[in-house]
Amino acid sequence: MQTLLATLLLAATATAARNLTFPDGFLFGTVSASYQVEGAWNLSGKGENIWDRLIHTRPDCIADRDNADVAADSYHKYKEDVQLIKNIGFNYYRFSIAWPRILPKGDLSVINQAGIDYYNNLINELLANGIFPVVTIFHWDLPQYLQDLGGMMNSIIVDYFEDYARLLFTHFGDRVKWWITFNEPYTILYGYRSQCFAPGLLVCGVGEYLVIHNLLKAHARAYHLYDDEFRSTQKGKIGMALGTTMADPKTQSPADIEAAELYQQFTLNWMAHPVYSKKGDYPDIVKERVYNKSMAEGLRRSRLPKFSEYWVNYIRGTHDFYGMNYYSSNLVSAPNSTTNSSVISLENDMGNPVVGNDPSWIVGPNPDFAYSPKDMRKVLNWVWKNYDGVDILITENGWSDHGTLNDDMRVRYFANYMAGILDAIHLDNITVLGHSAWSIVDTFEWATGYTVRFGLHHVDFNSPNRTRVAKESTKYFADIIKNRTVPAKYLD
């Protein structure tokens, strides 16, 4: 009994000793993405995107066979959503612009004024209510016309993306001061290894490398365009939002440690290293492994394209901050004996690791999202140390459930992850600019449809009005934003 009491007292003292107060200037925000909330899929001149095409032709790809044709109908209800954001007290709203709503064909041959008007209205409504916009240029909804030309695997996408970015900077940059070029490059790759993630292609082990190669060039072109032509007058910031996770080895065996390191290199460093490292270019281990695999397959060149010295230098350093999408970590172990190492695939290139969750983690409705609160501080340290003390903006963080209004687990998730952020700030001297809660309302969650919910507000998708109802987590955020402190009562 005395031992238990001593343990509890020690834990209480440790919690009390933590600095749970957010520093001056720390920003609180919330997030959405155009395809997931807007609806109005074919209204007011908007063009078809790759998700429209996939879901309309393959409804079986979605867990509930539903679609995002109306979604949360934020296209018509954006003023109501702005008030929800204001009521909680968030400083900013991160949203994405639908490329085909602005450019129905993806190129400049048709410019849709109704789309420009919609985003002007949204931006102005936010600013009128004391909320500043953080804009994602591309969040997965590529115009179908560009996909018909080869999409992200065609190098012409670099020019089209630059044209699109220029249009956005020109029309919105006088008011938008934070830009994100691409959301989660690694997740985009699911569409090139699965028939149920847009664009639904099976070009494994080749297509993924072409996509990232072009994406990094496109990102750099947009950055330099902003830097050269718009920054001096608009005075904004630009970066990328990277799906960032911690690859923890399942055991301390050399094989598991190596498997975790390779997984981290291929799922994050491959995309981040060219932009955020001092050296630039793809990580050496990624280049070596793909080259060696390619030679063993009888190819004359690596399946991973090579950057010229010009592109290495052009891409390196194209950031003003590191956008970090963080939900949970992965427990990684060495491959099992049944793995087929001759298959051409990204997984084979990284060594076919076995990826799962720690038994101590709480797993939500989607097993890809587990509650591993200790890793928030760890992953912030990893990014900080590997990328030379870069400023970090947490661009997404959230918890899924089945839609309950009394979302106590969501509150616990946010509180403990945010306490981890504060540990990184106060104990490790890491610069974390702010935190973005996914998402302000329930959204269409890609292949899981509406079967899982991340919103701070419940949306009744059976109602033509798409009625919003606040969940308990809205009270939590209103409290911490007002008092700038994580209440210790929520902490594990």
DAQUICOR-V265482 format. One record per backbone hydrogen bond with DSSP energy under -0.5 kcal/mol. CO is the residue of the C=O (numbers start at 0). NH is the residue of the N-H. If there is no record, write none. Layout:
# DAQUICOR-V265482
CO_NH + CO_NH
This chain:
# DAQUICOR-V265482
0_4 + 1_5 + 2_6 + 3_7 + 4_8 + 5_9 + 6_10 + 7_11 + 8_12 + 9_13 + 10_14 + 11_15 + 12_16 + 13_17 + 14_17 + 17_19 + 19_485 + 22_25 + 26_434 + 27_90 + 27_91 + 28_436 + 29_93 + 30_438 + 30_439 + 32_35 + 32_36 + 33_36 + 33_37 + 35_443 + 36_73 + 37_74 + 39_42 + 42_45 + 47_143 + 48_52 + 49_53 + 50_54 + 51_55 + 52_56 + 53_57 + 57_60 + 58_61 + 61_64 + 68_40 + 69_72 + 72_75 + 72_76 + 73_77 + 76_80 + 77_81 + 78_82 + 79_83 + 80_84 + 81_85 + 82_86 + 83_87 + 84_88 + 84_89 + 90_131 + 91_29 + 92_94 + 92_133 + 93_31 + 94_135 + 96_98 + 97_100 + 97_101 + 98_101 + 98_102 + 99_46 + 101_111 + 102_105 + 106_109 + 109_111 + 110_112 + 111_114 + 111_115 + 112_116 + 113_117 + 114_118 + 115_119 + 116_120 + 117_121 + 118_122 + 119_123 + 120_124 + 121_125 + 122_126 + 123_127 + 124_128 + 125_128 + 125_130 + 126_129 + 131_92 + 132_176 + 132_177 + 133_94 + 134_136 + 134_179 + 135_96 + 137_182 + 139_141 + 140_99 + 141_49 + 142_145 + 142_146 + 143_147 + 144_148 + 145_148 + 145_150 + 146_149 + 149_152 + 150_153 + 152_154 + 153_156 + 154_157 + 155_158 + 155_159 + 156_160 + 157_161 + 158_162 + 159_163 + 160_164 + 161_165 + 162_166 + 163_167 + 164_168 + 165_169 + 166_170 + 167_171 + 167_172 + 168_172 + 171_174 + 171_175 + 174_176 + 176_236 + 177_134 + 178_238 + 179_136 + 180_137 + 181_183 + 181_240 + 183_187 + 184_188 + 185_188 + 186_189 + 187_190 + 188_191 + 189_192 + 189_193 + 190_200 + 191_202 + 193_196 + 196_199 + 200_193 + 200_202 + 202_205 + 202_206 + 202_207 + 205_209 + 206_210 + 207_211 + 208_212 + 209_213 + 210_214 + 211_215 + 212_216 + 213_217 + 214_218 + 215_219 + 216_220 + 217_221 + 218_222 + 219_223 + 220_224 + 221_225 + 222_226 + 223_227 + 224_228 + 224_229 + 225_229 + 225_230 + 229_232 + 229_233 + 230_234 + 236_178 + 237_319 + 238_180 + 239_241 + 239_322 + 240_183 + 241_243 + 241_324 + 244_246 + 245_247 + 245_329 + 247_331 + 252_256 + 253_257 + 254_258 + 255_259 + 256_260 + 257_261 + 258_262 + 259_263 + 260_264 + 261_265 + 262_266 + 263_267 + 263_268 + 264_269 + 267_270 + 267_271 + 268_272 + 271_274 + 271_275 + 272_276 + 274_316 + 282_286 + 283_287 + 284_288 + 285_289 + 286_290 + 287_291 + 288_292 + 289_293 + 290_294 + 291_295 + 292_296 + 293_298 + 294_297 + 302_304 + 307_311 + 308_312 + 309_313 + 310_314 + 311_315 + 314_317 + 316_318 + 320_239 + 320_322 + 321_323 + 321_392 + 322_241 + 322_324 + 323_325 + 323_394 + 323_395 + 324_243 + 329_247 + 329_331 + 330_355 + 331_249 + 332_353 + 335_338 + 338_340 + 339_342 + 342_344 + 344_348 + 345_349 + 346_351 + 347_350 + 352_354 + 353_332 + 355_330 + 357_360 + 361_370 + 364_366 + 365_363 + 365_368 + 367_369 + 368_363 + 369_371 + 370_361 + 371_374 + 372_375 + 372_376 + 373_377 + 374_378 + 375_379 + 376_380 + 377_381 + 378_382 + 379_383 + 380_384 + 381_385 + 382_386 + 383_388 + 384_387 + 386_389 + 390_321 + 391_393 + 391_432 + 391_433 + 392_323 + 392_394 + 393_435 + 395_325 + 396_437 + 400_452 + 404_406 + 404_471 + 405_407 + 406_410 + 407_411 + 408_412 + 409_413 + 410_414 + 411_415 + 412_416 + 413_417 + 414_418 + 415_419 + 416_420 + 417_421 + 418_422 + 419_423 + 420_424 + 421_425 + 422_426 + 422_427 + 423_427 + 423_429 + 424_428 + 429_431 + 430_391 + 430_432 + 432_26 + 433_393 + 434_28 + 434_436 + 435_437 + 436_30 + 436_438 + 438_455 + 442_444 + 443_445 + 444_447 + 445_448 + 446_62 + 447_450 + 448_444 + 452_400 + 455_470 + 456_441 + 457_468 + 458_460 + 459_462 + 462_465 + 466_459 + 468_457 + 470_473 + 470_474 + 471_474 + 471_475 + 472_476 + 473_477 + 474_478 + 475_479 + 476_480 + 477_481 + 478_482 + 479_483 + 483_21 + 484_486 + 486_489 + 487_490
